[in-house]
């Protein structure tokens, strides 16, 4: 069974693409925190 979240599919973004974008956003935020010297939550 391959179910997709209907809200995501109506916006034209698959669940996999949404997950990939989220992971990338977290990575970028962690890089920004490292540069600023702020603590990074893991």
N, C-alpha and C positions, 0 to 999 in steps of 0.2 A: 504494500500500500504506500503510495507516494502522495501524501496530502500536502497541499500548500495553504498557507494562511491567506484567506480570501482578501483581507485588507491589503496585504502586500502585493498580491497579484493584480488587484485593481489599480494600484499605483504604478504598476509596471516594474516592480522590483521583486525578484525571487527571494525566498528565504535565505538561500546560500549567499546571494549578493549582499543582502542586508547584514548577515553575519560577518562577511568579509569586510564590509565597510566599518562595522562596529569595532572589530579587532584592530583595524588600521587606525581608527580614531583613538583608541586606548593607547596604542603604541606611540602615536604622535604626542599625546598628552604626557606620557611617561618621559619622552625625550625632552619636552619643554620643562618638566619638573626637574630633571637632572641638570639642565642648563641653569635653571634658577637656583639650584641647591635646595629645593624643597624635598621633603620626604616622599618616597614613592610607596604606595600601598600595593602589596602583592597578595 
